[in-house]
Amino acid sequence: MAHLEDMRAMWEPDVALLLGQLAGRSAAVSATSVRTAIRRWAKLGAVKAEKIYAHEPRIVWLTDTGAGLAGVKSWREPGKGVMRHTAELARVRQWLEARGLAGQPVTSWISERRWRQAHKDAIRAGAHVPDGIAVTADGAEYAVEVELSSKGPSRTLDTAVRLTQQYRYVVYLVPAGSETARTVRTALDQAIRDRRIPEGSGKVEIMELPERGETR
């Protein structure tokens, strides 16, 4: 429940992987086991599970009741318009926690929800809200940005510049071989040419979104 509260929504196969990790396994629990667990939670009114997108697994998310059971006083269920992005971000978190970053283990994660709660003044001042922050064992903080669809060169460039102003390390996750990947690369190259990414800003990396069930 706590992980669902933090990430807000997950693909069903990723819930299976999470349950396996909580049980001390290196692999996901079976499809039958995860369905049984989800049915049990749904009967309590704690979660909802729906197949929102064709050719995709169900998405599982916490309800108001589930948030209350997790000790959360203020809760809003994610809208269906952001479900895919939210679930993909949860997958990225699991993947990065399993593989690490720059040769360092990812020891903690600051979700967008937590970041918003801690940076209200910065948001009012116009700071870009990262999708998440991955913190590695050496204390480095990586701003994580998941891009599923192209927002256009201008908007992507603006986001990249603001992220590098706020964080030394930035990681973009994009669909392999997509127009989105090309737009992000073009925007970053433009920012470097125009020197809009400040000197000493550190590393900006583009990575491909992990496949379903991929943990390494």
N, C-alpha and C positions, 0 to 999 in steps of 0.2 A: 504493500500500500504506500509506503513512504516514497519508493522510487517512482511510482505512478503519480503521486502528488507533486513530486519535483519536476518530472518531465511532462506531465499532463496527458499524454497519449502515447501508445506504443502499438506497433504491428504485433499481431498474435504470435508469430514465430519468435519475435524478440522477447515477448513475455515468457515463452518457453525457455529461451536461453537464460533469462534472468532467474527463473525458478531453479534451473539447473545450477547456476552459480550460487544461489542462496543455499542449495543443498550440498554445496562443496564439490560439484562435478565440473568437468571441463567442457561438457556438452549440454545441449538443451534437453529438457525432459521430453517425453514423447508427446505427440499431438493429442493422444487420448488424455494424458495427464493434465496438459494445459487446459484442454476443454473442460475437464472435470473441475479444475480449480476456478476457472472463469464462471462456470455455472454456479458454483458454490458462492462466489462473491456476488454474482448477479442476483441470486435469491435473497441475499442480505440487502440488496439495493445499493451495494457499494460501487459497482462498476456497470458500464454498458459496453457491449461488444457488437459492432455492426460492420457489415461489408459495404463500405461506402463507395469504393472504386472498383470498376470492372477489372477482372484479371489480377486483382490484388487481394491479399489476406484481409481478414477482419482487423479493425482498429479497436483497441481496448482503451477506455478512459475512465477516470474516477468521477463519480457523481458527487453531489452535495453531501449525501449520506456517507459515502466513502471518505470524503475529505474530513467530515466530522469524526469518523472512526480513527482517522490518522492524526487527530488533534488539531486540525486546521479550522480556524474560526471564520475566515473569509475565503470564499472559493467561488470561481466561475468556471463552468465547464467550457472546454475549447469549442469554438464554432466549427462547423463542418468545412468551412472555407479554408481553415488553417490546419485541418487534421493531417493531411499528407506531410506538410512541412514539419509539423510537430513530431509525428511518428518517425520521420527520417532523421530528425535531430536526435531523438532517443537512440536510434540505431548507431548514429555516429558516435554518440557518447560511449556506448558499450564497446564499439570497435576501438576507439582511442584508449579507453581504459585497459583493453586487452593488449594492444600493441605498443602503447607508449608514443612519445614524441621526441624526436631528436636524440634517440638513444636513452631517454629517461622515462621511468614509469609515470603514468598519470595518477597522481595520488588523491586528487580531489577535483570536483567539478562544481562550478557556480552556474546554475541554470539562469535562463533569461528572467524567470519569475523572481528568483532570489536577487539577481542583479538590479532589477527594477526597484525592488523593495529597499535596496541599500543605496541607490543613486538617484533619488528623486530630484535633488537639486541639479545634478548634472543633466538629467533628462530635460528639465525645464530650461536649462541653458543651451539645449540643442545637441547634446551628446548623442552619438549613434548607439542604439541598444544592441549589443552583440547577441547572437543566438545562444552563446554559452561561453564560458571561460574554462579551459582545461589548465590545471595547475600541476606541474611536474615536480618530481622529487627534489630538484635543485632550486625550487621556488619560482621558476619562470612561469609567467601567465600567458597563455595563448588565446587570443580572441578567435572564436570559431564562428564562421559564417557559412551557412548551408544555402546554396543557390540552386533551386530546381528549375527555374525558368529565367530567361533573359529579361533584365529590367532596363536594357538599353545602355549604351556606352556612357552617356552623361551621368545618369543616376548611379551606375556601378562605379564610375570613377570617383564621384563624390563620396560614396560610402567607403571605398578603399582608402581615400585620403584621410577621412575622419577616423577610421579604425587605426591607421598607422600613427596618427597623432595621439591617440589614446593609449595604444598598446605597442610594445616593442615587437611582439611576435603576433602574426596574424595567419590563420589557416583558412583557406577557402575549400569547401567540399562541393564538387560539381559533378553532374552526370558525365560519364566518359564519352568523349567524342561529340559532345553536344554543342549547339550554338551558344548555350550559356557558358560553357567552358571557354569558347573562343572570345566571347564578350568580356569575360573576367580577365583573361590573359591580355587582351588588347587594352583594357582600362588600366591594368597595372603597368604595362609597358609605357603607356602614355604618361602616367603619373611619374614614372622614373625619368622619362625624357624631359618632362616639364619641371622636374625637381619639386614636385608637389608632395612627394613622400619625403619627409625630412631626413637629412643626413643622420646616420646613426639610429634610424628607426628599427633596425634589425631585419629580421627575415619575414618575408611574405611568401607563403607557400600555397600552391594549388594542388589539391589531392582529389582523386576520383572517389565518388561515393562508394562505400562498401556494398558488395552484393548481399542479398538476404542470407543470413546464416553465417556470414564471414566474420571471423573474430581475430584474424591475424593479418 
